[in-house]
C-alpha cells in the first residue's frame, strides 16, 4: 500500500513564498552592487534549506510485507514492521512544540514534542492526515498521508 503526502495550504504558501524571497534576494544581490560575502551567504543559505527539504520532506508513505517506508526525495526512512508496537490515528494538537525541524517548509518534519504524546519525529504534510507509530524501543513517529484511516487499518493488520 502506498499513499501520497499532501501538503497543507499553509505549507504550500510558506514554501512558495520562502523560495520566491530567497531566490529573489539572491538574484538581487548578484545583479546589484552587493558585497560578494552577501551573495555567498545567500547562495549557501538557499543551498542549505534546499538540501534539508530534499533530504527530509516526505513524499509518500508505503507499507510492504516487512517495512513501513517514509519515501523522501533522496532516501526512504525505513521502519521494520517487527519493531512497531502500535499504530493509531493521532493528529497533532495546538500544544505541539517544534524542537528542531520544519513547521511548514516543504511539509512538517523534524523533532516535535506534545504534552499528551511526548517527543516524536514527524513526517507529514497536513495535521488532519496524521497517525502515530510507536516502536517497541520507545521511539515515536507521527506520519501523515492522504488516507490515514486506511493506512492505520492496513498497518494494524500487518503488525498483529
C-alpha positions in Angstrom: 0.0 0.0 0.0 1.3 3.5 -0.9 -0.3 6.8 0.0 0.9 10.3 -1.1 1.7 13.0 1.4 -0.4 16.1 0.6 0.8 19.5 1.9 -1.5 21.9 3.7 -2.4 25.2 2.2 -0.2 26.9 4.8 2.8 24.7 3.8 2.3 25.3 0.1 2.1 29.1 0.6 5.1 29.1 3.1 7.3 27.0 0.7 6.4 29.1 -2.3 6.9 32.5 -0.6 10.1 31.3 1.0 11.6 30.1 -2.3 10.5 33.3 -4.1 12.0 35.5 -1.4 15.3 33.6 -1.2 15.8 33.3 -5.0 14.7 37.0 -5.4 17.2 38.1 -2.8 20.0 36.1 -4.4 19.2 37.5 -7.8 19.0 41.0 -6.5 22.4 40.5 -4.7 24.0 39.1 -7.8 22.8 41.9 -10.1 23.4 44.8 -7.7 26.5 46.2 -6.1 26.1 43.9 -3.1 29.2 42.7 -1.4 30.5 39.3 -2.5 30.1 38.0 1.1 26.4 38.8 1.0 25.9 36.9 -2.3 27.8 33.9 -1.0 25.8 33.9 2.2 22.5 33.9 0.3 23.7 31.2 -2.0 24.8 29.0 0.9 21.5 29.7 2.8 19.5 28.7 -0.3 21.5 25.6 -0.8 21.2 24.5 2.8 17.5 25.0 3.1 17.0 23.3 -0.3 19.1 20.2 0.7 17.4 20.0 4.1 14.0 19.9 2.4 15.1 17.4 -0.2 16.5 15.1 2.5 13.6 15.2 5.0 10.4 16.3 3.2 8.0 13.3 2.9 6.6 12.5 -0.5 4.6 9.3 0.3 4.2 6.6 2.9 4.3 2.9 1.8 4.0 -0.4 3.5 5.1 -3.8 2.2 5.2 -7.2 3.9 8.3 -6.3 6.0 8.6 -2.5 6.3 6.9 0.9 6.7 8.7 3.4 4.5 8.6 7.2 4.6 9.6 8.0 1.0 11.6 11.1 0.6 13.5 12.6 -2.4 16.9 11.1 -1.7 16.4 8.3 0.8 13.5 6.5 2.4 13.2 6.2 6.1 12.5 2.5 6.8 10.9 1.1 9.9 10.7 -2.7 10.1 7.1 -3.9 10.9 8.6 -6.2 13.6 9.7 -3.1 15.6 6.2 -1.4 15.6 4.3 -1.7 18.8 1.2 0.2 17.9 -0.4 2.5 15.3 -3.3 4.9 15.8 -4.9 8.0 14.3 -3.4 11.0 16.2 -3.4 14.4 14.6 -1.0 16.9 16.4 -2.7 19.5 18.6 -2.1 23.2 19.1 0.1 22.3 22.1 2.7 20.9 19.7 6.2 22.4 20.1 8.8 22.2 17.4 12.1 21.3 18.9 14.2 21.1 15.6 12.7 20.9 12.2 10.3 22.4 9.7 6.9 23.9 10.6 5.7 24.1 7.1 8.7 24.4 4.8 8.1 21.5 2.3 5.8 20.0 5.0 6.3 19.2 8.6 9.4 17.2 9.6 11.8 17.0 12.4 11.6 16.7 16.2 8.5 17.8 18.0 7.0 17.5 21.4 3.5 17.4 22.7 2.3 17.0 26.3 0.0 14.1 25.6 2.5 12.1 23.4 5.9 13.2 24.4 8.8 13.6 22.0 8.5 12.3 18.4 9.8 12.7 14.9 7.3 13.9 12.3 6.9 13.4 8.6 3.6 14.9 7.4 2.0 17.4 5.1 -1.3 18.2 6.9 -2.1 17.8 10.6 -5.5 16.3 9.7 -3.8 13.4 7.9 -1.7 12.1 10.8 -1.2 8.9 12.7 1.1 7.9 15.5 3.5 5.0 15.2 5.0 3.7 18.5 8.0 1.4 18.3 8.9 -1.2 20.9 12.1 0.7 21.8 10.0 3.8 22.8 10.7 5.9 19.7 7.6 7.6 18.2 6.8 8.9 14.8 3.8 11.0 13.6 3.3 10.3 9.9 0.8 11.7 7.5 -0.7 10.6 4.2 -3.8 11.2 2.0 -5.9 8.5 3.6 -4.6 7.9 7.2 -7.6 5.7 8.3 -6.8 3.1 5.5 -3.1 3.3 6.3 -3.7 2.7 10.0 -6.0 -0.2 9.3 -3.6 -1.8 6.8 -0.6 -1.3 9.2 -2.5 -2.7 12.1 -3.3 -5.9 10.1 0.4 -6.2 9.2 1.8 -5.9 12.8 -0.6 -8.3 14.5 
